[in-house]
Amino acid sequence: MPLSPLAVELIGGTAAVLTTLCWLPQAVKVLRTRETRDLSLTTYGAFALGIALWLAYGLLIGSVPVVAANAVTLVLVLGIVSLKLRFG
């Protein structure tokens, strides 16, 4: 039985919220402690690039959940990358 468009958007929206919010604790921890020694700049850089590409994809297909989730995630991840570059 196919899902309704609303159900599909709710699934996408829920996935977007969960995968976006998972970065919030890491960003808060780095902001509070200024400790980034154990974070891989290569991993976070590659992840940020991937998120930027997902954001572009979401814009191209006009998907609000994909755009919203990746825009917020990109801000959080770039914040962590910036702190990694600043504090090593």
N, C-alpha and C positions, 0 to 999 in steps of 0.2 A: 504494500500500500504506500503510495507516494506521500511525502510530507507536504504540508501546505507551505507557501512562501513565507508566512509568518513564523512557522516552526523552524524553517531553515535559517531565517535571520536570527531567531532566538538562540539557536545552537551556535551560530557564528558569533553573536554578541557575547554569549556566555564564555566561549573559548577565548575571545579577545580580552575580556575583563580578567580572566584567570591568568592568562599568559603574560599580560601586561603588569598586573599587580605583583606577580612573583618577583619582579625586579625592584620593587619598592623597598623591601627590607635591606637588600644589598646597598642600594643608594643611600639609605638613611644611615646604615652602619658606617659606610665610608665617610659620609659627612660628619658624623659624630666623632669617629676615632681618628680620622685622617690617615688610617693604616691601609695601604694598598700593596704592600710588598708581596702578598700571596696571590695577587690578581695578575693574570696573564694579559699583557697589552696586546699581543698578537691575537689571542682569542677574542677579547672584547672588540678589537678593531675589525676583525673579520665578521663578528656578530653584528656590529653597527652597520657595516656595509650591506650585509644580508637584510637587515631590517629596513635600510634605506631602499633597497630594491623591492622588498615587499610593499613598502609605502608607495613607491612608483607604480607597481602593479595594481595596487588597490585603487589608485587614482585613475589609472587607465581603464579599469573595468567598472569603475563607479561603485565600489563596494564600501559602504560606510563602516561596517565593522572592521574590515581590513585596514582602511585608512586610519580610523580612530586608534585602534590598538597599536599599529605600528608607529604612528606619530608620537604617542605617549611613550612607548617603549624606546624609541629612538632618542627622545629627550633624556630619559633616565639613563640609558646606556652611554650616551655622549657625555652626560654629567660624570658618570663613573670614569670614563676614559680621560676626561679633563683632569679629574682629581688624581688619577694614576699618573698622568704626565707631570702634574704639579708636585705631588708628594712622593713619587717613585714607587 
